Amino acid sequence: MTSSAVATSTSNSDETIHPSTHHVSDNEGEIHFTPPLYRQRYLFTLDLIQHDSSLHSLLDIGCGTCQLLTIGKYRNPHIQLIAAIDIIRYQLEEGCFRLKPLPVEYMIFRRETPLHMYVLYGDATKICNCFSQFDVVTLIEVIEHLYLNDLENLVKHIFGYICPRRVIVTTPNADFNVLFPQMICGQFRHADHKFEFTRDEFKKWSQKIVHTYDYRVEFNGVGEAPLNEQHRNIGTCTQIAIFYRKHNHMKTNLTSSEFYQRLSYCNQHELIGFIDYPFGVQQTIELQEQIRYILNMYRLMAEDKARHGDDNHDTYPLTVNCQALINHPRLLQYNLTVEDLKHIIEIIGYKMLHNNQIILAEDPTTCTHEDYHTNDHDHRSTNNKTETVKPNYQHQQTEESWD
């Protein structure tokens, strides 16, 4: 869920998984986090998911505008089924817009595995069998927006019926609020908050879940306090609980078709959007084109030297050593072997002698420039293709956040 900021923020990096925190105090006593605190929460959550490749499906409860999924949709190839649910429709419509692939992504794939994304309008505090077998449930800044009886119902739904292997919960740390002397929403950071747990209250709430259900819990947080004696014991701005199901029985992964079938019989949730992400393995033509370009440059230089009779290039065929090509600065990053290069040379239409010399140009008396150019054009037209693996499943369906 999103909200207006209680304190402003700036972001300098989007790539750090465990970001450093930078604090700048101004005249109003505000704190700036870099990267922004909301992004630190998302990156921490995505990093946890990334470290367990056996996880297959994700349910994001209270998804808001789907920022977590927007950031994470290309990060975890093992997550292939995602459902996002919230009770605010206009945020879900914005979320669907964020999640749609760009047109270029249907030509240059960013995923090698399928991903089916469902955006749902509904109330997750009401028990429903649609979400059983989901591997991960995320609650990013959600629980503090619920009245306690609704929170109890949500806990029962998640831990008693869905029974995911992981549950990740983030919520404000009330102990940290001493650094906000002028909270515009009174005692809470946001006007819609029904409560804010201290660290001790959050641990007691989490331990109650552990004692009631078959889980264990670990605690963490993001948004470090300033490094001084006065604030060293107030904890992080956001506190995080990670619940692990103790007994992970072997099971089959929940499929997209099975989940869609469940939704078709459900009257509690409305499907706002479905996205079937393009995926596939594509043949890279970048390396081939690099080699073609380099060989062409070698040929032009060799022909120029041959015309002037220097550098021992007064005889044909004009050649370049295979190892010289492997060590070219443009190709070092590919770590090519001689066998790799021989294969590519054959694909792009060049010939190689037995002594690993690549023929750049034949004797012009036996091979005209027009013939050479025509052959090169033919190889370009037949080899510069992208192989795509189309999805084998389709449906017929249509800043700083402190809360």
C-alpha positions in Angstrom: 0.0 0.0 0.0 1.2 3.5 -0.8 1.0 6.7 1.1 2.2 10.2 1.2 5.7 10.5 2.7 6.3 11.5 6.2 9.9 12.1 5.4 11.4 12.7 1.9 14.0 10.5 0.2 16.4 10.3 -2.7 17.7 7.3 -4.6 21.0 6.9 -6.2 21.1 3.1 -6.9 18.6 0.6 -8.0 20.8 -2.4 -8.2 22.1 -3.0 -4.7 20.4 -5.9 -3.1 21.6 -5.1 0.5 21.8 -1.3 0.1 23.7 1.0 2.4 21.8 3.6 4.2 22.7 7.3 4.2 21.2 9.8 6.6 21.0 13.5 6.1 19.4 15.7 8.7 17.7 19.0 7.7 16.1 21.8 9.8 13.0 19.7 10.3 14.8 16.7 11.6 13.8 14.5 8.6 15.8 11.4 7.6 16.7 10.5 4.0 17.4 6.9 3.0 19.4 6.0 0.0 18.1 4.0 -1.8 14.6 5.0 -0.6 13.2 3.0 2.2 10.4 1.4 0.1 13.0 0.1 -2.4 15.1 -1.3 0.4 12.1 -3.3 1.6 11.4 -4.6 -1.9 15.1 -5.5 -2.6 15.4 -7.3 0.7 12.2 -9.3 0.0 13.3 -10.2 -3.6 16.7 -11.2 -2.3 15.2 -13.7 0.2 13.1 -15.2 -2.6 16.1 -15.4 -4.9 18.1 -17.5 -2.5 15.6 -20.4 -2.7 15.3 -21.6 -6.3 12.7 -24.3 -5.2 10.1 -21.6 -4.7 7.7 -21.5 -7.7 4.7 -19.3 -6.8 4.3 -15.9 -5.0 1.2 -14.3 -3.5 1.6 -10.6 -2.8 -1.2 -9.5 -0.4 -1.9 -5.7 -0.2 0.1 -5.2 -3.5 -1.0 -1.6 -4.0 0.4 -0.5 -7.4 2.4 -3.7 -7.7 5.8 -2.0 -7.2 7.3 -5.1 -5.7 6.4 -7.2 -8.7 7.4 -4.5 -11.2 10.9 -4.5 -9.7 11.0 -8.3 -9.3 9.3 -9.7 -12.4 12.6 -10.4 -14.2 14.8 -11.1 -11.1 13.7 -14.6 -10.1 13.3 -17.0 -13.0 12.2 -19.8 -10.7 9.1 -17.8 -9.7 6.6 -18.7 -12.6 3.2 -17.9 -11.0 2.3 -14.7 -9.2 -1.0 -13.5 -7.8 -1.3 -9.9 -6.5 -4.4 -8.9 -4.5 -5.6 -5.6 -3.0 -8.9 -3.9 -2.1 -8.2 -0.6 -3.9 -9.2 -1.0 -7.5 -7.6 2.1 -9.0 -4.2 1.1 -7.6 -4.6 -2.3 -9.2 -5.4 -0.7 -12.5 -2.2 1.3 -12.2 -0.4 -1.9 -11.2 -1.5 -3.7 -14.4 -0.2 -0.8 -16.4 3.2 -1.1 -14.6 3.4 -4.8 -15.2 2.7 -5.0 -18.9 5.8 -6.0 -20.9 7.1 -3.4 -23.4 6.7 -4.3 -27.1 10.4 -4.8 -27.5 10.3 -7.6 -24.8 8.4 -9.7 -27.3 11.4 -9.6 -29.6 14.2 -9.5 -27.1 13.2 -11.8 -24.2 14.1 -10.9 -20.6 12.9 -14.2 -19.3 13.9 -17.7 -20.2 11.1 -19.2 -18.1 7.4 -18.6 -18.2 5.7 -16.2 -15.8 1.9 -15.9 -15.4 0.8 -12.9 -13.4 -2.7 -12.4 -12.0 -3.9 -9.1 -10.5 -7.0 -9.5 -8.3 -9.5 -7.3 -6.6 -10.6 -8.8 -3.3 -10.3 -9.1 0.5 -7.5 -11.4 1.6 -8.8 -11.5 5.2 -11.7 -13.7 4.1 -10.7 -17.4 3.9 -10.6 -18.7 0.3 -9.2 -22.0 -1.1 -7.9 -20.2 -4.2 -4.5 -19.6 -2.8 -3.6 -23.0 -1.3 -0.2 -24.3 -2.5 1.3 -20.9 -3.0 5.0 -21.1 -2.0 5.6 -17.5 -0.8 3.3 -14.9 0.7 4.5 -11.3 1.1 2.9 -8.6 3.3 4.8 -5.5 2.6 3.6 -2.7 4.9 0.1 -4.2 5.1 -0.7 -5.4 8.6 -0.6 -1.9 10.2 -3.5 -0.9 7.9 -5.8 -3.6 9.4 -8.0 -3.6 12.5 -6.9 -6.2 14.9 -9.8 -8.6 14.3 -9.2 -8.3 10.5 -5.5 -9.0 11.2 -6.4 -12.1 13.1 -8.5 -13.3 10.2 -5.7 -12.6 7.8 -3.2 -14.6 9.9 -5.7 -17.5 10.1 -6.1 -17.4 6.3 -2.4 -17.4 5.5 -1.0 -19.7 8.2 -4.0 -22.0 8.6 -5.3 -22.4 5.1 -2.7 -21.2 2.5 0.2 -22.7 4.5 3.0 -21.3 2.3 6.6 -22.3 2.8 7.6 -18.7 3.3 5.8 -15.6 4.7 7.6 -12.3 4.6 6.1 -9.5 6.7 7.4 -5.9 6.9 5.9 -3.2 9.2 7.0 0.1 10.7 9.0 0.0 13.9 7.3 2.3 16.4 10.6 2.6 18.4 12.1 4.4 15.5 9.4 7.2 15.6 11.4 9.2 18.1 13.4 10.4 15.1 10.2 11.9 13.7 9.4 14.8 16.1 6.6 16.2 13.8 4.6 13.3 12.5 1.8 14.9 10.5 -0.5 12.0 11.2 -0.3 12.2 15.0 1.1 9.2 16.8 1.4 7.1 13.6 3.4 7.6 10.4 0.3 7.4 8.1 -3.3 8.5 8.6 -4.6 5.0 7.7 -2.5 3.1 10.2 -4.5 1.4 12.9 -1.4 0.6 15.0 2.3 0.5 14.8 4.2 -2.3 16.6 7.3 -1.7 18.7 10.0 -4.3 18.3 8.8 -6.1 21.4 5.2 -6.1 20.3 6.1 -7.3 16.8 8.1 -10.2 18.3 5.3 -11.2 20.6 2.8 -11.1 17.7 5.1 -13.2 15.6 5.8 -15.7 18.4 2.1 -16.2 18.9 1.9 -17.3 15.2 4.8 -19.6 15.6 3.2 -21.3 18.7 -0.1 -21.6 17.0 1.0 -22.9 13.6 3.9 -25.1 12.4 6.4 -22.3 11.6 9.6 -20.8 12.9 10.5 -17.1 12.6 13.6 -14.9 12.0 13.8 -11.1 12.4 15.5 -8.5 10.3 15.0 -5.0 9.2 16.0 -2.2 6.8 16.5 1.6 7.3 19.3 1.9 9.8 19.2 4.6 12.5 21.9 7.3 12.6 25.2 6.0 14.0 25.3 7.8 17.3 25.0 6.9 21.0 21.6 8.4 21.4 19.8 6.3 18.8 21.8 3.1 18.6 19.2 1.0 20.4 16.0 2.0 18.5 16.4 -0.6 15.7 15.6 -0.1 12.0 12.9 2.1 10.5 11.2 -1.0 9.0 11.2 -4.3 10.9 10.8 -7.6 9.1 9.7 -11.1 10.1 10.4 -14.1 7.9 8.3 -17.2 8.7 9.5 -20.6 7.5 7.2 -23.6 7.5 8.9 -26.3 9.6 7.8 -29.3 7.5 8.1 -28.9 3.8 6.4 -31.9 2.4 7.1 -32.8 -1.2 4.4 -31.5 -3.5 3.6 -30.6 -7.1 3.9 -27.0 -8.0 0.7 -25.1 -8.5 0.2 -24.4 -12.2 -1.3 -21.4 -13.8 -4.1 -23.3 -15.4 -5.1 -24.9 -12.1 -5.1 -21.5 -10.4 -7.2 -20.0 -13.2 -9.7 -22.8 -12.8 -10.0 -22.0 -9.1 -10.7 -18.4 -9.8 -13.4 -19.3 -12.3 -15.3 -20.9 -9.5 -14.6 -18.2 -6.9 -17.0 -15.4 -6.2 -14.7 -13.5 -3.7 -12.1 -12.2 -6.1 -12.3 -10.3 -9.4 -9.6 -10.8 -12.0 -8.5 -7.3 -12.9 -5.6 -8.3 -15.2 -3.7 -11.3 -16.5 -0.2 -11.1 -18.0 1.5 -14.0 -19.8 5.1 -12.8 -20.1 7.0 -13.5 -23.3 9.9 -15.9 -22.7 12.3 -18.1 -24.7 15.8 -18.9 -25.5 17.1 -16.8 -28.4 20.2 -17.3 -30.5 22.6 -14.5 -29.9 23.7 -12.7 -33.1 25.7 -10.1 -31.4 28.9 -12.2 -31.2 28.6 -13.3 -34.8 28.2 -9.7 -35.9 31.2 -8.6 -33.9 33.4 -11.3 -35.5 32.0 -10.4 -39.0 32.8 -6.8 -38.4 36.4 -7.5 -37.1 37.2 -9.8 -40.0 36.0 -7.2 -42.5 38.3 -4.6 -40.9 41.2 -7.1 -41.0 40.4 -7.7 -44.7 40.4 -4.1 -45.6 43.7 -3.5 -43.8 45.2 -6.6 -45.4 44.1 -5.6 -48.9 45.5 -2.1 -48.4 48.9 -3.5 -47.3 48.8 -6.1 -50.2 48.4 -3.3 -52.7 51.5 -1.6 -51.3 53.4 -4.8 -51.1 54.3 -4.5 -47.4 53.8 -6.6 -44.3 54.2 -9.9 -46.3 50.7 -9.4 -47.8 51.8 -9.5 -51.4 50.5 -13.0 -51.8 47.0 -14.5 -51.6 44.9 -15.7 -49.9 45.0 -12.9 -47.2 44.6 -14.5 -43.8 44.6 -13.7 -40.1 45.5 -16.1 -37.3 42.7 -17.6 -35.3 44.4 -16.7 -31.9 44.7 -13.0 -33.0 41.0 -12.9 -33.4 40.4 -14.6 -30.0 42.6 -12.0 -28.3 40.9 -9.0 -30.0 39.8 -6.5 -27.4 36.2 -6.7 -28.6 36.1 -10.4 -28.1 38.0 -11.0 -24.8 34.8 -10.9 -22.7 33.4 -14.0 -24.5 36.4 -16.3 -23.5 36.3 -18.0 -26.9 38.1 -21.2 -27.6 39.5 -22.1 -31.0 36.7 -24.7 -31.5 34.1 -22.0 -30.6 35.6 -19.7 -33.2 35.8 -22.3 -35.9 32.1 -23.0 -35.4 31.2 -19.3 -35.7 33.5 -18.8 -38.7 31.7 -21.6 -40.5 28.3 -20.1 -39.6 29.1 -16.6 -41.0 30.6 -18.0 -44.2 34.3 -17.7 -43.8 36.9 -20.4 -44.5 39.8 -21.6 -42.4 43.0 -23.3 -43.4 44.4 -26.3 -41.6 47.0 -24.1 -39.8 44.2 -22.1 -38.1 44.5 -19.2 -40.5 41.2 -17.6 -41.4 40.9 -16.6 -45.1 40.1 -12.9 -45.4 40.2 -12.6 -49.2 41.0 -14.9 -52.1 43.2 -14.1 -55.1 41.2 -11.3 -56.8 42.0 -13.0 -60.2 39.9 -16.0 -59.1 37.3 -14.3 -56.8 35.8 -11.0 -57.8 34.8 -8.4 -55.3 31.2 -8.6 -56.4 31.1 -12.3 -55.8 32.6 -11.9 -52.3 30.1 -9.1 -51.4 27.2 -11.2 -52.7 28.2 -14.2 -50.6 28.5 -12.0 -47.6 25.1 -10.6 -48.2 23.6 -14.0 -48.5 25.1 -15.1 -45.2 23.7 -12.1 -43.5 20.2 -12.7 -44.8 20.2 -16.4 -43.8 21.9 -16.2 -40.4 20.7 -13.0 -38.7 17.6 -14.6 -37.4 16.4 -14.9 -33.8 15.2 -18.3 -32.7 12.3 -18.0 -30.3 10.6 -20.5 -28.1 7.0 -19.4 -27.9 5.1 -19.9 -24.7 3.2 -23.2 -24.7 0.5 -21.8 -22.5 -2.0 -19.0 -23.3 -5.1 -17.6 -21.8 -8.1 -16.4 -23.7 -8.4 -13.3 -21.5 -8.3 -10.2 -22.1 7.9 8.7 -3.5 8.9 7.5 -0.7 6.4 5.3 1.0 6.8 5.2 4.8 3.7 3.3 5.7 
